[in-house]
Structures are given as structure tokens and as C-alpha cells.
Amino acid sequence: MSRQAGRGTEAKKVSAELFTLTYGALVAQLIKDYESDEEVNKQLDKMGYNIGVRLIEDFLARSSVGRCHDFRETADVIAKVGFKMFLGITPTVANWSPAGDEFSLIVDNNPLTEFVELPDGHQNLNYSNLLSGVLRGSLEMVQMEVDVTFLQDALKGDNTTEIRLKFIRRLEDALPAGEE
């Protein structure tokens, strides 16, 4: 391996660790600022949503992925391209509903939780809830309304982390207000 290639990998690792530690500081501050885990979860989801709304443009520009034809194709793109591109992991797509409108992303190694233990008294905290918002926000920008929930969380003693996505409806292409 060349020196340059090694530096690129090393820089990505440092960047990922910095992001993980910064995220931990953000969650710790939210815990101090809000009364309940439920409120912290809402704030993380809201922040994630805003990130997802903006992140989708970068994703589409860098990935050259075209429009997905169905929810199964969307699931594969999220897992194999989106998570890989932004978090360096590839979750497993599993547990499809019979109707094909729900699936789970199984995350074996969540980089957000690498140096984390949930604080005592915060068992209702969905530490990685930012991811729920990112998924909702980015999918909304490509005209898909989805519900995203954590079914399992390794931080709470589960064997793995499972994020459940449920397709709600296709959104109509709408012009912003005043641009009719």
C-alpha cells in the first residue's frame, strides 16, 4: 500500500472517531438540557431529519444512483450505498413484511455507539435516534413518507441494533409555496 493510500484510510478513521465523540458530546448536552429521554429522542430525530433533508443532495451527486423503482430497491440502496458512504458500514436488510412495505436494517457495528454506555436512569434513550431522522428526511426528499423506529438496540442489551422502516405513502411532487 502506498503512503498516500494509508494516510487516506487513517484520516477517515480519525474523522469517524471525531464524529463519534462529537455526537456523544451532543447527546450528553441534550440529556442535560431536556427533562426526559422522550424529549431527547425527539430532538435527535428532529436534528437527523434536518441533516437527511440536506444529505440527500450529496448522496445523489456522489453515488450516481438513479430513482428506485420500488421499496425493495430503496432498501438495498440505503444499506449498500447510503450507510456505506456516510458511516462506513453495510447493514443487513431483513424481516420484510408480507406486503413488502416494511423492512429492518440490522446493524452489527453501529459506529455512533463505539465508545458509549447508556447513563444510569436513561433506559428510554434512543441514543442513535439521529439515524431515524436522517432516514425520514432523506426519503421524504425523494417523495417517500416512512416511519422509522428502533426495535432493538445493542446499547440496551440486545444482540444487535434493528431499525425498522415502514413505507407510509408516496408523496406528490409539489412546488414550493409561491412557485406555481
CYANA upper distance limits for C-alpha pairs under 8 A (distance plus 0.5 A):
  1 MET  CA      5 ALA  CA      6.88
  1 MET  CA      6 GLY  CA      7.23
  2 SER  CA      6 GLY  CA      6.90
  3 ARG  CA      7 ARG  CA      6.75
  4 GLN  CA      8 GLY  CA      6.81
  5 ALA  CA      9 THR  CA      6.95
  6 GLY  CA     10 GLU  CA      6.61
  7 ARG  CA     11 ALA  CA      6.42
  8 GLY  CA     12 LYS  CA      6.73
  9 THR  CA     13 LYS  CA      6.76
 10 GLU  CA     14 VAL  CA      6.73
 11 ALA  CA     15 SER  CA      6.49
 12 LYS  CA     16 ALA  CA      6.52
 13 LYS  CA     17 GLU  CA      6.66
 14 VAL  CA     18 LEU  CA      6.55
 15 SER  CA     19 PHE  CA      6.65
 16 ALA  CA     20 THR  CA      6.67
 16 ALA  CA     87 LEU  CA      8.29
 16 ALA  CA    111 PRO  CA      8.39
 17 GLU  CA     21 LEU  CA      6.68
 18 LEU  CA     22 THR  CA      6.48
 19 PHE  CA     23 TYR  CA      6.45
 20 THR  CA     24 GLY  CA      6.75
 20 THR  CA    111 PRO  CA      7.33
 20 THR  CA    112 LEU  CA      5.71
 20 THR  CA    113 THR  CA      7.86
 20 THR  CA    114 GLU  CA      7.80
 20 THR  CA    115 PHE  CA      8.33
 21 LEU  CA     25 ALA  CA      6.87
 21 LEU  CA    115 PHE  CA      8.21
 22 THR  CA     26 LEU  CA      6.79
 23 TYR  CA     27 VAL  CA      6.78
 23 TYR  CA    112 LEU  CA      7.76
 24 GLY  CA     28 ALA  CA      6.64
 24 GLY  CA    112 LEU  CA      8.37
 24 GLY  CA    116 VAL  CA      8.06
 25 ALA  CA     29 GLN  CA      6.68
 26 LEU  CA     30 LEU  CA      6.78
 27 VAL  CA     31 ILE  CA      6.71
 27 VAL  CA     40 VAL  CA      8.33
 27 VAL  CA     44 LEU  CA      8.47
 27 VAL  CA    127 TYR  CA      7.77
 28 ALA  CA     32 LYS  CA      6.98
 29 GLN  CA     33 ASP  CA      6.66
 30 LEU  CA     34 TYR  CA      6.50
 30 LEU  CA     40 VAL  CA      6.44
 30 LEU  CA     43 GLN  CA      8.41
 31 ILE  CA     35 GLU  CA      7.99
 31 ILE  CA     36 SER  CA      8.10
 31 ILE  CA     37 ASP  CA      7.74
 31 ILE  CA     40 VAL  CA      6.83
 34 TYR  CA     39 GLU  CA      6.82
 34 TYR  CA     40 VAL  CA      6.80
 35 GLU  CA     39 GLU  CA      7.50
 36 SER  CA     40 VAL  CA      7.01
 37 ASP  CA     41 ASN  CA      6.53
 37 ASP  CA    122 HIS  CA      6.94
 37 ASP  CA    124 ASN  CA      6.17
 37 ASP  CA    125 LEU  CA      5.33
 37 ASP  CA    126 ASN  CA      8.28
 38 GLU  CA     42 LYS  CA      6.76
 38 GLU  CA    124 ASN  CA      7.48
 38 GLU  CA    125 LEU  CA      7.35
 39 GLU  CA     43 GLN  CA      6.77
 40 VAL  CA     44 LEU  CA      6.67
 40 VAL  CA    125 LEU  CA      7.74
 41 ASN  CA     45 ASP  CA      6.64
 41 ASN  CA    125 LEU  CA      6.85
 41 ASN  CA    126 ASN  CA      6.39
 41 ASN  CA    127 TYR  CA      7.99
 41 ASN  CA    129 ASN  CA      6.58
 42 LYS  CA     46 LYS  CA      6.57
 43 GLN  CA     47 MET  CA      6.62
 44 LEU  CA     48 GLY  CA      6.52
 44 LEU  CA    128 SER  CA      8.37
 44 LEU  CA    129 ASN  CA      6.05
 44 LEU  CA    130 LEU  CA      5.22
 44 LEU  CA    133 GLY  CA      7.82
 45 ASP  CA     49 TYR  CA      6.51
 45 ASP  CA    129 ASN  CA      6.00
 45 ASP  CA    130 LEU  CA      5.46
 45 ASP  CA    131 LEU  CA      7.87
 45 ASP  CA    132 SER  CA      6.51
 45 ASP  CA    133 GLY  CA      4.79
 45 ASP  CA    134 VAL  CA      8.09
 46 LYS  CA     50 ASN  CA      6.91
 46 LYS  CA    130 LEU  CA      8.12
 46 LYS  CA    133 GLY  CA      6.55
 47 MET  CA     51 ILE  CA      6.80
 47 MET  CA    130 LEU  CA      7.00
 47 MET  CA    133 GLY  CA      7.36
 48 GLY  CA     52 GLY  CA      6.51
 48 GLY  CA    129 ASN  CA      8.12
 48 GLY  CA    130 LEU  CA      4.84
 48 GLY  CA    131 LEU  CA      6.58
 48 GLY  CA    132 SER  CA      7.31
 48 GLY  CA    133 GLY  CA      4.52
 48 GLY  CA    134 VAL  CA      4.83
 48 GLY  CA    135 LEU  CA      8.33
 48 GLY  CA    137 GLY  CA      7.88
 49 TYR  CA     53 VAL  CA      6.72
 49 TYR  CA    130 LEU  CA      8.08
 49 TYR  CA    132 SER  CA      8.13
 49 TYR  CA    133 GLY  CA      4.40
 49 TYR  CA    134 VAL  CA      5.20
 49 TYR  CA    135 LEU  CA      7.73
 49 TYR  CA    136 ARG  CA      6.61
 49 TYR  CA    137 GLY  CA      4.84
 49 TYR  CA    138 SER  CA      7.89
 50 ASN  CA     54 ARG  CA      7.15
 50 ASN  CA    133 GLY  CA      8.00
 50 ASN  CA    134 VAL  CA      7.69
 50 ASN  CA    137 GLY  CA      6.97
 51 ILE  CA     55 LEU  CA      6.30
 51 ILE  CA    133 GLY  CA      8.34
 51 ILE  CA    134 VAL  CA      6.36
 51 ILE  CA    137 GLY  CA      7.80
 52 GLY  CA     56 ILE  CA      6.58
 52 GLY  CA    133 GLY  CA      7.31
 52 GLY  CA    134 VAL  CA      4.45
 52 GLY  CA    135 LEU  CA      6.76
 52 GLY  CA    136 ARG  CA      7.59
 52 GLY  CA    137 GLY  CA      4.95
 52 GLY  CA    138 SER  CA      4.79
 52 GLY  CA    139 LEU  CA      8.41
 53 VAL  CA     57 GLU  CA      8.49
 53 VAL  CA    134 VAL  CA      7.88
 53 VAL  CA    137 GLY  CA      5.20
 53 VAL  CA    138 SER  CA      5.40
 53 VAL  CA    140 GLU  CA      8.07
 53 VAL  CA    141 MET  CA      6.69
 54 ARG  CA     58 ASP  CA      7.99
 54 ARG  CA    138 SER  CA      7.95
 55 LEU  CA     59 PHE  CA      6.68
 55 LEU  CA    138 SER  CA      7.29
 56 ILE  CA     60 LEU  CA      6.54
 56 ILE  CA    138 SER  CA      5.69
 56 ILE  CA    141 MET  CA      7.70
 57 GLU  CA     61 ALA  CA      6.62
 58 ASP  CA     62 ARG  CA      6.49
 59 PHE  CA     63 SER  CA      6.25
 59 PHE  CA     82 GLY  CA      7.57
 60 LEU  CA     64 SER  CA      6.31
 60 LEU  CA     65 VAL  CA      6.67
 60 LEU  CA     66 GLY  CA      8.36
 63 SER  CA     81 VAL  CA      7.93
 68 CYS  CA     73 GLU  CA      6.26
 68 CYS  CA     74 THR  CA      6.17
 69 HIS  CA     73 GLU  CA      7.07
 69 HIS  CA     74 THR  CA      8.24
 70 ASP  CA     74 THR  CA      6.87
 71 PHE  CA     75 ALA  CA      6.64
 71 PHE  CA    100 GLY  CA      7.92
 71 PHE  CA    101 ASP  CA      7.40
 71 PHE  CA    167 PHE  CA      8.15
 72 ARG  CA     76 ASP  CA      6.95
 72 ARG  CA    100 GLY  CA      7.95
 73 GLU  CA     77 VAL  CA      6.78
 74 THR  CA     78 ILE  CA      6.64
 75 ALA  CA     79 ALA  CA      6.74
 75 ALA  CA     93 VAL  CA      7.30
 75 ALA  CA    103 PHE  CA      8.21
 76 ASP  CA     80 LYS  CA      6.22
 76 ASP  CA     81 VAL  CA      8.20
 76 ASP  CA     93 VAL  CA      7.52
 77 VAL  CA     81 VAL  CA      5.65
 77 VAL  CA     82 GLY  CA      6.89
 78 ILE  CA     82 GLY  CA      5.20
 78 ILE  CA     83 PHE  CA      6.71
 79 ALA  CA     83 PHE  CA      5.92
 79 ALA  CA     84 LYS  CA      7.57
 79 ALA  CA     90 THR  CA      5.97
 79 ALA  CA     91 PRO  CA      5.91
 79 ALA  CA     92 THR  CA      7.34
 79 ALA  CA     93 VAL  CA      7.40
 79 ALA  CA    105 LEU  CA      7.79
 80 LYS  CA     84 LYS  CA      6.47
 80 LYS  CA     90 THR  CA      5.98
 80 LYS  CA     91 PRO  CA      7.91
 81 VAL  CA     85 MET  CA      6.32
 81 VAL  CA     90 THR  CA      8.36
 82 GLY  CA     86 PHE  CA      6.70
 83 PHE  CA     87 LEU  CA      5.78
 83 PHE  CA     88 GLY  CA      6.85
 83 PHE  CA     89 ILE  CA      6.21
 83 PHE  CA     90 THR  CA      6.42
 83 PHE  CA     91 PRO  CA      7.86
 84 LYS  CA     88 GLY  CA      4.76
 84 LYS  CA     89 ILE  CA      5.19
 84 LYS  CA     90 THR  CA      5.89
 85 MET  CA     89 ILE  CA      8.49
 87 LEU  CA    111 PRO  CA      7.49
 89 ILE  CA    109 ASN  CA      8.10
 89 ILE  CA    110 ASN  CA      8.40
 90 THR  CA    107 VAL  CA      8.12
 91 PRO  CA    105 LEU  CA      6.18
 91 PRO  CA    106 ILE  CA      5.75
 91 PRO  CA    107 VAL  CA      5.26
 91 PRO  CA    108 ASP  CA      7.53
 92 THR  CA    104 SER  CA      8.44
 92 THR  CA    105 LEU  CA      6.03
 92 THR  CA    106 ILE  CA      5.46
 92 THR  CA    107 VAL  CA      7.25
 93 VAL  CA    103 PHE  CA      7.30
 93 VAL  CA    104 SER  CA      6.27
 93 VAL  CA    105 LEU  CA      5.38
 93 VAL  CA    106 ILE  CA      6.93
 94 ALA  CA    103 PHE  CA      6.44
 94 ALA  CA    104 SER  CA      5.69
 94 ALA  CA    105 LEU  CA      6.87
 94 ALA  CA    106 ILE  CA      7.52
 95 ASN  CA    102 GLU  CA      8.37
 95 ASN  CA    103 PHE  CA      5.89
 95 ASN  CA    104 SER  CA      6.19
 96 TRP  CA    100 GLY  CA      6.46
 96 TRP  CA    101 ASP  CA      8.00
 96 TRP  CA    102 GLU  CA      6.11
 96 TRP  CA    103 PHE  CA      4.90
 96 TRP  CA    104 SER  CA      7.51
 97 SER  CA    101 ASP  CA      6.75
 97 SER  CA    102 GLU  CA      5.68
 97 SER  CA    103 PHE  CA      6.90
101 ASP  CA    166 LYS  CA      6.35
101 ASP  CA    167 PHE  CA      5.70
101 ASP  CA    168 ILE  CA      8.48
102 GLU  CA    164 ARG  CA      7.66
102 GLU  CA    165 LEU  CA      6.09
102 GLU  CA    166 LYS  CA      4.82
102 GLU  CA    167 PHE  CA      6.68
103 PHE  CA    164 ARG  CA      6.38
103 PHE  CA    165 LEU  CA      6.08
103 PHE  CA    166 LYS  CA      7.26
104 SER  CA    162 GLU  CA      6.68
104 SER  CA    163 ILE  CA      5.93
104 SER  CA    164 ARG  CA      4.88
104 SER  CA    165 LEU  CA      6.64
105 LEU  CA    162 GLU  CA      6.15
105 LEU  CA    163 ILE  CA      5.61
105 LEU  CA    164 ARG  CA      6.93
105 LEU  CA    165 LEU  CA      8.42
106 ILE  CA    160 THR  CA      7.41
106 ILE  CA    161 THR  CA      6.34
106 ILE  CA    162 GLU  CA      5.18
106 ILE  CA    163 ILE  CA      7.10
107 VAL  CA    160 THR  CA      6.91
107 VAL  CA    161 THR  CA      5.62
107 VAL  CA    162 GLU  CA      6.75
107 VAL  CA    163 ILE  CA      8.39
108 ASP  CA    160 THR  CA      6.10
108 ASP  CA    161 THR  CA      7.00
109 ASN  CA    114 GLU  CA      8.36
110 ASN  CA    114 GLU  CA      7.28
110 ASN  CA    161 THR  CA      8.12
112 LEU  CA    128 SER  CA      7.18
113 THR  CA    117 GLU  CA      8.32
113 THR  CA    127 TYR  CA      8.41
113 THR  CA    128 SER  CA      8.08
113 THR  CA    155 LEU  CA      7.93
116 VAL  CA    155 LEU  CA      8.24
117 GLU  CA    155 LEU  CA      7.03
118 LEU  CA    122 HIS  CA      7.06
118 LEU  CA    123 GLN  CA      7.76
118 LEU  CA    125 LEU  CA      8.42
118 LEU  CA    127 TYR  CA      8.35
118 LEU  CA    155 LEU  CA      7.08
118 LEU  CA    156 LYS  CA      8.12
123 GLN  CA    156 LYS  CA      7.53
126 ASN  CA    150 PHE  CA      8.04
126 ASN  CA    153 ASP  CA      8.49
128 SER  CA    132 SER  CA      8.21
129 ASN  CA    133 GLY  CA      7.31
129 ASN  CA    150 PHE  CA      8.28
130 LEU  CA    134 VAL  CA      6.76
131 LEU  CA    135 LEU  CA      6.65
132 SER  CA    136 ARG  CA      6.75
132 SER  CA    148 VAL  CA      5.94
132 SER  CA    149 THR  CA      7.06
132 SER  CA    150 PHE  CA      8.37
132 SER  CA    163 ILE  CA      8.33
133 GLY  CA    137 GLY  CA      6.41
133 GLY  CA    148 VAL  CA      8.28
134 VAL  CA    138 SER  CA      6.49
135 LEU  CA    139 LEU  CA      6.50
135 LEU  CA    148 VAL  CA      7.92
136 ARG  CA    140 GLU  CA      6.50
136 ARG  CA    145 GLU  CA      7.58
136 ARG  CA    146 VAL  CA      6.53
136 ARG  CA    147 ASP  CA      7.52
136 ARG  CA    148 VAL  CA      7.29
137 GLY  CA    141 MET  CA      6.97
138 SER  CA    142 VAL  CA      7.39
139 LEU  CA    143 GLN  CA      7.00
139 LEU  CA    144 MET  CA      5.70
139 LEU  CA    145 GLU  CA      7.23
139 LEU  CA    146 VAL  CA      7.83
140 GLU  CA    144 MET  CA      5.29
140 GLU  CA    145 GLU  CA      5.89
140 GLU  CA    146 VAL  CA      8.11
140 GLU  CA    171 LEU  CA      8.11
143 GLN  CA    170 ARG  CA      6.12
143 GLN  CA    171 LEU  CA      5.06
143 GLN  CA    172 GLU  CA      7.15
143 GLN  CA    173 ASP  CA      7.49
144 MET  CA    167 PHE  CA      7.76
144 MET  CA    168 ILE  CA      8.09
144 MET  CA    169 ARG  CA      6.68
144 MET  CA    170 ARG  CA      5.28
144 MET  CA    171 LEU  CA      6.19
145 GLU  CA    167 PHE  CA      6.83
145 GLU  CA    168 ILE  CA      5.85
145 GLU  CA    169 ARG  CA      5.84
145 GLU  CA    170 ARG  CA      6.66
145 GLU  CA    171 LEU  CA      7.06
146 VAL  CA    165 LEU  CA      6.89
146 VAL  CA    166 LYS  CA      5.86
146 VAL  CA    167 PHE  CA      5.08
146 VAL  CA    168 ILE  CA      5.62
146 VAL  CA    169 ARG  CA      7.74
147 ASP  CA    164 ARG  CA      8.43
147 ASP  CA    165 LEU  CA      6.19
147 ASP  CA    166 LYS  CA      5.58
147 ASP  CA    167 PHE  CA      7.13
147 ASP  CA    168 ILE  CA      7.34
148 VAL  CA    163 ILE  CA      7.40
148 VAL  CA    164 ARG  CA      6.08
148 VAL  CA    165 LEU  CA      5.17
148 VAL  CA    166 LYS  CA      7.04
149 THR  CA    163 ILE  CA      6.24
149 THR  CA    164 ARG  CA      5.74
149 THR  CA    165 LEU  CA      7.30
150 PHE  CA    161 THR  CA      8.06
150 PHE  CA    162 GLU  CA      6.39
150 PHE  CA    163 ILE  CA      5.03
150 PHE  CA    164 ARG  CA      6.59
151 LEU  CA    161 THR  CA      8.05
151 LEU  CA    162 GLU  CA      5.91
151 LEU  CA    163 ILE  CA      6.48
151 LEU  CA    164 ARG  CA      7.02
152 GLN  CA    156 LYS  CA      8.30
152 GLN  CA    158 ASP  CA      6.44
152 GLN  CA    160 THR  CA      7.06
152 GLN  CA    161 THR  CA      5.44
152 GLN  CA    162 GLU  CA      5.32
152 GLN  CA    163 ILE  CA      7.71
153 ASP  CA    157 GLY  CA      7.38
153 ASP  CA    158 ASP  CA      5.99
153 ASP  CA    159 ASN  CA      8.21
153 ASP  CA    160 THR  CA      6.60
153 ASP  CA    161 THR  CA      4.74
153 ASP  CA    162 GLU  CA      6.98
154 ALA  CA    158 ASP  CA      5.06
154 ALA  CA    159 ASN  CA      6.20
154 ALA  CA    160 THR  CA      5.43
154 ALA  CA    161 THR  CA      5.72
175 LEU  CA    179 GLU  CA      6.45
175 LEU  CA    180 GLU  CA      6.86
176 PRO  CA    180 GLU  CA      8.24
